[in-house]
Amino acid sequence: MSEAIEHQAPTQYSVHPPSQFVCHHQDKLLPDWSCPARSMLIVLQSCDCDLLERSPLAEAQKRKLRQQFLKLGYAIAAQINQRGHLAALFDPRTGLPLLARPGALRLDDVAIVQAALGYRAASSHGCSIVLHPTWGRAVYPSTLISSAAPAVLEEILSEMRKAVDDRAV
């Protein structure tokens, strides 16, 4: 895990090969993709509250962190596309891809985190959340899938982090 590209609330990201679920069901997640998914970016954002409990604060946090992920995800996707690869952000609220036509299946960010990172999950009222080893139930997961190799995605993230660091100087 690495520090966030943008320095807001604590954020972690990690790059992985696609999970078995993504590989096996890519045609139902991203029906228009003619090339295989080769990498996944998992973004975990720390929250100010427990997300398992339904509350106005939790709902506001989810909206805020979703917007932060979309801003970051669209910027990363643009870099991936400039290099000739495909990218799909999955809306954490719906599990449907943005930047690609939805298929018959939705992506479960919590299941992706469990498969890739081995983190446990908790459920309440039909909603699952990640149990982060440091942040507990106060974590918001998001996923981007790309046709770029993991090393290419890591390179893009490194370049974007350096650009943010250079602007801060």
Residue frames relative to the residue before (quaternion, step in Angstrom):
aa qw qx qy qz dx dy dz
M 1.0000 0.0000 0.0000 0.0000 0.00 0.00 0.00
S 0.1712 -0.7826 0.5938 0.0751 3.52 -1.11 0.69
E 0.6079 -0.5202 0.4283 0.4200 3.52 -1.28 0.16
A 0.6515 -0.5432 0.3762 0.3727 3.51 -1.26 0.42
I 0.5443 -0.5768 0.4934 0.3572 3.52 -1.28 0.42
E 0.7486 0.2371 -0.1483 0.6012 3.56 0.98 -0.85
H 0.3410 -0.7692 0.5098 0.1792 3.55 -0.86 0.94
Q 0.1922 0.7457 -0.6017 0.2118 3.55 0.11 1.38
A 0.7760 -0.0866 0.1361 0.6098 3.56 -0.69 -1.06
P 0.6529 -0.5054 0.3532 0.4399 3.61 -1.10 0.44
T 0.0083 0.7877 -0.6117 0.0726 3.52 -0.87 1.07
Q 0.1091 -0.7640 0.6319 0.0717 3.54 -1.10 0.73
Y 0.0364 -0.7759 0.6267 0.0617 3.53 -1.14 0.56
S 0.0232 -0.7748 0.6313 0.0257 3.52 -1.25 0.50
V 0.2880 -0.7433 0.5866 0.1428 3.53 -1.16 0.77
H 0.0099 -0.8012 0.5949 -0.0640 3.55 -0.93 1.01
P 0.5321 -0.5118 0.5220 0.4271 3.55 -1.29 0.15
P 0.6189 -0.5510 0.3759 0.4147 3.62 -1.09 0.44
S 0.5446 -0.6157 0.4636 0.3308 3.55 -1.13 0.71
Q 0.6632 -0.4818 0.3785 0.4298 3.57 -1.27 0.27
F 0.6190 0.5473 -0.3433 0.4466 3.59 1.02 -0.80
V 0.6696 0.4899 -0.3031 0.4689 3.60 0.86 -0.94
C 0.6633 0.5008 -0.3163 0.4574 3.61 0.87 -0.89
H 0.7124 0.4743 -0.2609 0.4467 3.57 0.84 -0.99
H 0.8020 0.2819 -0.1220 0.5123 3.60 1.03 -0.78
Q 0.2468 0.8064 -0.5117 0.1638 3.60 1.17 0.37
D 0.6519 0.5291 -0.3219 0.4376 3.60 0.96 -0.82
K 0.7005 0.4290 -0.2662 0.5044 3.61 1.17 -0.49
L 0.6456 0.4818 -0.3126 0.5033 3.60 1.29 -0.28
L 0.7975 0.0751 0.0300 0.5979 3.55 0.95 -1.03
P 0.1127 -0.8737 0.4680 0.0705 3.60 0.52 1.18
D 0.6978 0.4818 -0.2862 0.4462 3.61 1.09 -0.52
W 0.5249 0.6300 -0.4239 0.3846 3.60 1.22 -0.15
S 0.2111 -0.7893 0.5671 0.1041 3.57 -0.79 1.04
C 0.7012 0.3749 -0.2621 0.5470 3.59 1.28 -0.08
P 0.5699 -0.6327 0.3923 0.3479 3.61 -1.08 0.56
A 0.5106 -0.5668 0.5401 0.3555 3.53 -1.28 0.48
R 0.1266 -0.8193 0.5572 0.0472 3.57 -0.90 0.92
S 0.8053 0.1083 -0.0668 0.5791 3.59 1.24 -0.29
M 0.1710 -0.7369 0.6442 0.1129 3.50 -1.36 0.48
L 0.1813 -0.7321 0.6460 0.1174 3.52 -1.12 0.78
I 0.1247 -0.7671 0.6267 0.0572 3.55 -0.79 1.07
V 0.0951 -0.7782 0.6202 0.0249 3.56 -0.84 1.04
L 0.0630 -0.7820 0.6201 0.0022 3.55 -0.82 1.07
Q 0.0870 -0.8009 0.5922 0.0135 3.56 -0.73 1.12
S 0.4311 -0.6899 0.5259 0.2481 3.54 -0.97 0.93
C 0.2508 -0.7673 0.5770 0.1239 3.57 -1.07 0.83
D 0.5276 -0.6222 0.4824 0.3190 3.54 -1.33 0.28
C 0.7902 0.2050 -0.1106 0.5669 3.60 1.25 -0.09
D 0.6301 -0.5029 0.4447 0.3902 3.52 -1.39 0.24
L 0.2789 -0.7968 0.5127 0.1560 3.61 -0.67 1.04
L 0.5365 0.6222 -0.4197 0.3859 3.60 1.20 -0.11
E 0.6810 0.4402 -0.2747 0.5167 3.56 1.15 -0.61
R 0.3686 -0.7135 0.5493 0.2308 3.57 -0.89 0.92
S 0.2266 0.7497 -0.5935 0.1852 3.56 -0.78 1.06
P 0.6401 -0.5096 0.3879 0.4244 3.60 -1.20 0.32
L 0.6348 0.5261 -0.3360 0.4553 3.61 1.01 -0.76
A 0.6564 0.5062 -0.3135 0.4634 3.61 0.90 -0.89
E 0.6621 0.4977 -0.3125 0.4650 3.61 0.92 -0.85
A 0.6406 0.5093 -0.3225 0.4756 3.61 1.01 -0.77
Q 0.6323 0.5275 -0.3238 0.4659 3.59 1.02 -0.81
K 0.6486 0.5200 -0.3194 0.4548 3.58 0.91 -0.89
R 0.6499 0.5081 -0.3203 0.4657 3.61 0.94 -0.86
K 0.6680 0.5086 -0.2965 0.4552 3.59 0.88 -0.98
L 0.7165 0.4500 -0.2636 0.4634 3.60 0.81 -1.00
R 0.5807 0.5510 -0.3717 0.4700 3.59 1.14 -0.55
Q 0.6659 0.4993 -0.3041 0.4635 3.59 0.91 -0.92
Q 0.6373 0.5179 -0.3291 0.4661 3.60 0.99 -0.79
F 0.6501 0.5003 -0.3209 0.4734 3.59 0.96 -0.81
L 0.6577 0.5116 -0.3270 0.4458 3.60 0.86 -0.89
K 0.6340 0.5226 -0.3327 0.4629 3.61 0.95 -0.81
L 0.6852 0.4655 -0.2730 0.4892 3.57 0.87 -0.97
G 0.6785 0.5212 -0.2916 0.4277 3.58 0.86 -0.98
Y 0.6531 0.4990 -0.3214 0.4703 3.59 0.96 -0.81
A 0.6380 0.5180 -0.3307 0.4640 3.61 1.01 -0.75
I 0.6589 0.4874 -0.3069 0.4838 3.60 0.95 -0.83
A 0.6439 0.5283 -0.3202 0.4513 3.60 0.93 -0.88
A 0.6274 0.5339 -0.3408 0.4531 3.59 1.00 -0.78
Q 0.6599 0.4945 -0.3068 0.4752 3.59 0.98 -0.81
I 0.6292 0.5249 -0.3284 0.4698 3.57 1.01 -0.79
N 0.6719 0.4996 -0.2925 0.4620 3.58 0.91 -0.94
Q 0.6270 0.5447 -0.3387 0.4421 3.61 1.02 -0.76
R 0.6950 0.4423 -0.2637 0.5018 3.57 1.17 -0.52
G 0.6119 -0.6173 0.3234 0.3740 3.57 1.26 0.30
H 0.5864 0.5563 -0.3751 0.4538 3.58 1.23 0.41
L 0.4768 -0.6451 0.5152 0.3017 3.53 -1.32 0.28
A 0.0432 -0.7774 0.6269 0.0272 3.55 -1.23 0.58
A 0.0396 -0.7755 0.6299 0.0175 3.54 -1.11 0.75
L 0.2282 -0.7148 0.6463 0.1385 3.54 -0.84 1.03
F 0.2228 -0.7487 0.6032 0.1609 3.55 -1.04 0.70
D 0.4487 -0.6952 0.4958 0.2637 3.53 -0.74 1.12
P 0.4117 -0.7354 0.4745 0.2541 3.62 -0.56 1.09
R 0.6389 0.5449 -0.3243 0.4356 3.59 1.15 -0.56
T 0.8133 0.2710 -0.1154 0.5017 3.59 0.94 -0.88
G 0.3939 -0.7155 0.4838 0.3143 3.59 1.14 -0.58
L 0.5678 0.5905 -0.3790 0.4305 3.57 1.29 0.11
P 0.5189 -0.6511 0.4472 0.3268 3.59 -1.08 0.67
L 0.2346 -0.6834 0.6698 0.1712 3.47 -1.31 0.60
L 0.7705 0.3001 -0.2585 0.4995 3.61 -1.05 0.68
A 0.7528 0.2181 -0.1701 0.5973 3.60 1.26 0.19
R 0.5616 -0.5944 0.4510 0.3576 3.55 -1.18 0.56
P 0.4490 -0.6946 0.4847 0.2847 3.60 -0.83 0.90
G 0.3065 -0.7273 0.5852 0.1863 3.51 -1.25 0.57
A 0.7657 -0.3798 0.2785 0.4381 3.54 -1.28 -0.40
L 0.7404 0.3662 -0.2146 0.5212 3.61 1.21 -0.44
R 0.3181 -0.6991 0.6066 0.2051 3.51 -1.33 0.47
L 0.4128 -0.6893 0.5373 0.2566 3.56 -1.19 0.60
D 0.2478 -0.7565 0.5933 0.1200 3.56 -0.92 0.98
D 0.3439 -0.7738 0.4962 0.1918 3.60 -0.27 1.27
V 0.6294 0.5372 -0.3399 0.4469 3.59 1.01 -0.78
A 0.6620 0.4905 -0.3055 0.4774 3.61 0.94 -0.84
I 0.6110 0.5414 -0.3444 0.4636 3.60 1.06 -0.72
V 0.6637 0.4929 -0.3008 0.4755 3.59 0.91 -0.92
Q 0.6328 0.5261 -0.3344 0.4594 3.59 0.96 -0.80
A 0.6983 0.4777 -0.2761 0.4560 3.60 0.85 -0.98
A 0.7507 0.4223 -0.2250 0.4556 3.59 0.84 -0.96
L 0.8108 0.2787 -0.1143 0.5018 3.58 0.92 -0.90
G 0.4329 -0.7287 0.4391 0.2981 3.56 1.24 -0.26
Y 0.3997 0.7113 -0.4872 0.3113 3.60 1.21 0.31
R 0.4643 -0.6585 0.5161 0.2907 3.54 -1.13 0.66
A 0.2579 -0.7439 0.5954 0.1604 3.55 -1.36 0.21
A 0.2031 -0.7319 0.6343 0.1440 3.52 -1.34 0.36
S 0.1825 -0.7866 0.5825 0.0930 3.57 -1.16 0.60
S 0.0967 0.7578 -0.6423 0.0623 3.51 -1.24 0.65
H 0.8543 0.0196 -0.0376 0.5181 3.58 -0.92 0.93
G 0.7170 -0.4670 0.2534 0.4512 3.59 0.98 0.85
C 0.6401 0.4936 -0.3214 0.4933 3.58 1.28 0.13
S 0.1955 -0.7734 0.5929 0.1096 3.57 -0.94 0.89
I 0.0658 -0.7783 0.6226 0.0487 3.54 -1.14 0.67
V 0.5372 -0.6027 0.4925 0.3250 3.52 -1.31 0.49
L 0.2340 -0.7119 0.6395 0.1714 3.54 -1.19 0.67
H 0.1904 -0.8156 0.5426 0.0637 3.55 -0.15 1.35
P 0.5414 -0.6558 0.4058 0.3349 3.63 -0.90 0.80
T 0.7454 0.3411 -0.2093 0.5332 3.62 1.15 -0.49
W 0.7782 0.3713 -0.1714 0.4766 3.58 0.85 -0.99
G 0.3899 -0.7395 0.4727 0.2789 3.60 1.23 -0.11
R 0.8012 -0.2529 0.2164 0.4974 3.57 -0.89 -1.01
A 0.5741 0.5775 -0.3701 0.4470 3.59 1.28 0.26
V 0.4996 0.6252 -0.4378 0.4097 3.57 0.69 1.13
Y 0.2050 -0.7738 0.5951 0.0715 3.55 -1.05 0.94
P 0.1558 -0.8226 0.5413 0.0776 3.64 -0.43 1.16
S 0.0169 -0.7718 0.6357 -0.0024 3.54 -1.24 0.62
T 0.1843 -0.8022 0.5643 0.0628 3.57 -1.19 0.60
L 0.0802 -0.7301 0.6766 0.0522 3.51 -1.22 0.76
I 0.1405 -0.7732 0.6144 0.0707 3.58 -0.97 0.87
S 0.0593 -0.8182 0.5716 -0.0177 3.56 -0.97 0.91
S 0.4555 -0.6435 0.5378 0.2987 3.53 -1.31 0.40
A 0.5125 0.6268 -0.4214 0.4085 3.60 1.28 -0.05
A 0.5538 -0.5888 0.4693 0.3556 3.56 -1.15 0.60
P 0.6471 -0.5312 0.3645 0.4079 3.61 -1.11 0.52
A 0.6429 0.5292 -0.3332 0.4422 3.62 0.96 -0.79
V 0.6327 0.5163 -0.3308 0.4730 3.61 1.04 -0.73
L 0.6536 0.5007 -0.3121 0.4740 3.59 0.94 -0.85
E 0.6295 0.5217 -0.3289 0.4727 3.62 0.99 -0.80
E 0.6440 0.5251 -0.3160 0.4580 3.59 0.98 -0.85
I 0.6434 0.5149 -0.3145 0.4711 3.59 0.95 -0.87
L 0.6617 0.5034 -0.3053 0.4643 3.59 0.90 -0.91
S 0.6455 0.5234 -0.3122 0.4604 3.57 0.98 -0.85
E 0.6614 0.5003 -0.3013 0.4706 3.59 0.95 -0.88
M 0.6614 0.4961 -0.3131 0.4674 3.59 0.97 -0.82
R 0.6388 0.5140 -0.3296 0.4682 3.61 0.99 -0.80
K 0.6447 0.5158 -0.3199 0.4647 3.61 0.98 -0.84
A 0.6385 0.5228 -0.3282 0.4595 3.60 0.97 -0.81
V 0.6464 0.4978 -0.3165 0.4839 3.60 1.00 -0.81
D 0.6600 0.5075 -0.3064 0.4615 3.61 0.94 -0.88
D 0.6472 0.5225 -0.3146 0.4573 3.59 1.02 -0.83
R 0.6454 0.5115 -0.3199 0.4685 3.60 1.05 -0.74
A 0.6497 0.5355 -0.3150 0.4379 3.58 1.11 -0.66
V 0.6087 0.5750 -0.3497 0.4202 3.60 1.22 -0.41
